[in-house]
Amino acid sequence: MDFMLEEEMIDLITFCLQNQDSPDVAQKRQRMKEIGNELFADGGLDALENMFFALENRIKEEIGKDPRPFRAMWNENTPEWKY
């Protein structure tokens, strides 16, 4: 399951980074929040950290953009995730 969510997150973040003015960004950001909720419910803080580590590395290598600002979307899952 995590692999499918990782691929979906890569697609969502890549789209948002490359199409910042698109009207679809709000919908994609909402889905990213849902994925964060699913990850946290399934694996806690470790799942969030592991997922974002993989996302950050792949997106930086593939499109040369920094996805770290998207980490804050998962802040509501736990007080331990502070971005």
Backbone as numpy.savetxt, mean C-alpha at the origin, in Angstrom:
# Nx Ny Nz CAx CAy CAz Cx Cy Cz
-2.44 -15.81 -0.49 -3.26 -14.62 -0.49 -2.39 -13.35 -0.49
-1.33 -13.37 0.31 -0.49 -12.18 0.40 0.12 -11.81 -0.94
0.48 -12.82 -1.74 1.07 -12.54 -3.04 0.08 -11.80 -3.93
-1.17 -12.22 -3.91 -2.18 -11.54 -4.74 -2.41 -10.12 -4.24
-2.42 -9.94 -2.92 -2.60 -8.59 -2.38 -1.39 -7.71 -2.70
-0.21 -8.30 -2.66 1.00 -7.55 -3.01 0.93 -7.06 -4.45
0.56 -7.94 -5.35 0.45 -7.56 -6.77 -0.61 -6.47 -6.96
-1.73 -6.62 -6.27 -2.78 -5.61 -6.38 -2.31 -4.27 -5.83
-1.60 -4.29 -4.69 -1.08 -3.05 -4.11 -0.07 -2.39 -5.05
0.77 -3.18 -5.67 1.75 -2.62 -6.61 1.02 -1.91 -7.74
0.00 -2.56 -8.27 -0.78 -1.95 -9.35 -1.45 -0.66 -8.89
-2.03 -0.68 -7.69 -2.75 0.49 -7.18 -1.81 1.66 -6.92
-0.72 1.39 -6.23 0.22 2.47 -5.90 0.88 3.00 -7.17
1.26 2.12 -8.06 1.87 2.56 -9.32 0.92 3.46 -10.09
-0.34 3.05 -10.17 -1.33 3.89 -10.85 -1.41 5.26 -10.19
-1.52 5.30 -8.87 -1.66 6.58 -8.16 -0.42 7.46 -8.32
0.75 6.87 -8.31 1.97 7.65 -8.48 2.10 8.20 -9.90
1.63 7.46 -10.87 1.78 7.87 -12.26 0.60 8.69 -12.78
-0.52 8.69 -12.07 -1.74 9.37 -12.53 -2.36 10.17 -11.40
-1.59 11.02 -10.77 -2.03 11.74 -9.58 -3.29 12.57 -9.78
-3.55 13.00 -10.98 -4.72 13.85 -11.25 -5.94 13.07 -11.72
-5.84 11.76 -11.76 -6.95 10.94 -12.25 -8.10 10.91 -11.23
-9.33 10.94 -11.72 -10.47 10.82 -10.81 -10.56 9.43 -10.16
-9.83 8.47 -10.67 -9.84 7.11 -10.12 -8.95 6.95 -8.89
-8.15 7.95 -8.58 -7.21 7.84 -7.46 -7.95 7.62 -6.14
-9.04 8.30 -5.90 -9.77 8.15 -4.63 -10.25 6.71 -4.44
-10.75 6.12 -5.49 -11.23 4.73 -5.42 -10.06 3.78 -5.16
-8.94 4.02 -5.79 -7.78 3.16 -5.63 -7.21 3.29 -4.21
-7.21 4.52 -3.68 -6.73 4.72 -2.31 -7.64 4.01 -1.31
-8.93 4.01 -1.57 -9.86 3.31 -0.69 -9.56 1.81 -0.69
-9.29 1.26 -1.84 -8.95 -0.17 -1.91 -7.65 -0.46 -1.17
-6.68 0.46 -1.25 -5.43 0.28 -0.51 -5.69 0.23 0.99
-6.61 1.06 1.47 -6.97 1.04 2.89 -7.61 -0.30 3.26
-8.47 -0.80 2.40 -9.12 -2.09 2.65 -8.08 -3.21 2.72
-7.12 -3.17 1.83 -6.06 -4.19 1.85 -5.28 -4.10 3.15
-4.97 -2.89 3.61 -4.29 -2.72 4.89 -5.09 -3.31 6.03
-6.39 -3.11 6.02 -7.25 -3.69 7.06 -7.19 -5.21 7.02
-7.25 -5.78 5.82 -7.19 -7.24 5.66 -5.84 -7.78 6.16
-4.78 -7.11 5.77 -3.45 -7.56 6.19 -3.30 -7.52 7.70
-3.73 -6.43 8.30 -3.59 -6.29 9.74 -4.44 -7.32 10.47
-5.66 -7.54 10.00 -6.53 -8.53 10.63 -5.93 -9.93 10.53
-5.24 -10.20 9.45 -4.68 -11.53 9.22 -3.33 -11.73 9.91
-2.48 -10.71 9.91 -1.11 -10.92 10.40 -0.55 -9.84 11.30
-1.36 -8.86 11.65 -0.90 -7.81 12.56 0.12 -6.87 11.95
0.83 -6.21 12.82 1.81 -5.20 12.42 2.90 -5.79 11.52
3.33 -7.00 11.82 4.36 -7.64 11.00 3.93 -7.78 9.55
2.66 -8.10 9.34 2.15 -8.25 7.96 2.20 -6.92 7.23
1.85 -5.83 7.92 1.91 -4.50 7.29 3.35 -4.15 6.92
4.25 -4.36 7.87 5.66 -4.01 7.63 6.26 -4.85 6.50
6.00 -6.13 6.51 6.54 -7.00 5.47 6.00 -6.61 4.10
4.70 -6.34 4.03 4.09 -5.98 2.76 4.69 -4.67 2.24
4.78 -3.67 3.11 5.26 -2.39 2.61 6.73 -2.43 2.24
7.50 -3.23 2.93 8.92 -3.39 2.56 9.02 -3.90 1.13
8.25 -4.93 0.81 8.28 -5.50 -0.54 7.76 -4.49 -1.57
6.69 -3.79 -1.23 6.12 -2.79 -2.15 7.12 -1.69 -2.45
7.71 -1.18 -1.39 8.64 -0.06 -1.55 9.80 -0.43 -2.47
10.38 -1.60 -2.23 11.52 -2.02 -3.05 11.14 -2.23 -4.51
10.04 -2.90 -4.74 9.65 -3.17 -6.13 9.27 -1.91 -6.88
8.50 -1.05 -6.26 8.04 0.16 -6.95 9.22 1.09 -7.23
10.12 1.24 -6.27 11.30 2.08 -6.52 12.11 1.55 -7.69
12.26 0.24 -7.76 13.04 -0.34 -8.86 12.31 -0.28 -10.19
11.00 -0.52 -10.17 10.26 -0.61 -11.42 9.93 0.75 -12.04
9.55 1.74 -11.23 9.18 3.02 -11.83 9.99 4.19 -11.29
10.86 3.93 -10.33 11.73 4.99 -9.82 11.03 6.04 -8.98
9.89 5.70 -8.42 9.16 6.65 -7.56 9.06 6.07 -6.16
8.90 6.97 -5.19 8.88 6.58 -3.79 7.43 6.40 -3.30
7.06 5.18 -2.90 5.71 4.94 -2.44 5.49 5.21 -0.94
6.53 5.63 -0.22 6.42 5.79 1.23 5.29 6.70 1.70
4.89 7.74 0.97 3.77 8.55 1.45 2.46 7.75 1.61
2.35 6.64 0.94 1.14 5.82 1.04 1.07 5.02 2.33
2.16 4.94 3.08 2.16 4.21 4.35 1.14 4.78 5.32
0.93 6.08 5.28 0.03 6.73 6.23 -1.42 6.25 6.10
-1.75 5.69 4.97 -3.14 5.21 4.79 -3.47 4.07 5.74
-2.47 3.41 6.27 -2.71 2.29 7.18 -2.59 2.68 8.65
-2.42 3.98 8.93 -2.26 4.44 10.31 -3.45 4.08 11.20
-4.64 4.02 10.63 -5.82 3.76 11.45 -5.92 2.31 11.93
-5.10 1.42 11.41 -5.16 0.02 11.80 -4.63 -0.23 13.21
-3.60 0.49 13.59 -2.98 0.29 14.91 -2.15 1.52 15.27
-2.10 1.88 16.54 -1.26 3.01 16.95 0.24 2.76 16.75
0.61 1.50 16.58 2.01 1.16 16.36 2.49 1.51 14.97
1.58 1.68 14.03 1.91 2.03 12.63 1.77 3.54 12.53
2.89 4.26 12.68 2.84 5.73 12.79 3.58 6.40 11.63
2.85 6.67 10.57 3.49 7.35 9.44 2.67 8.54 9.03
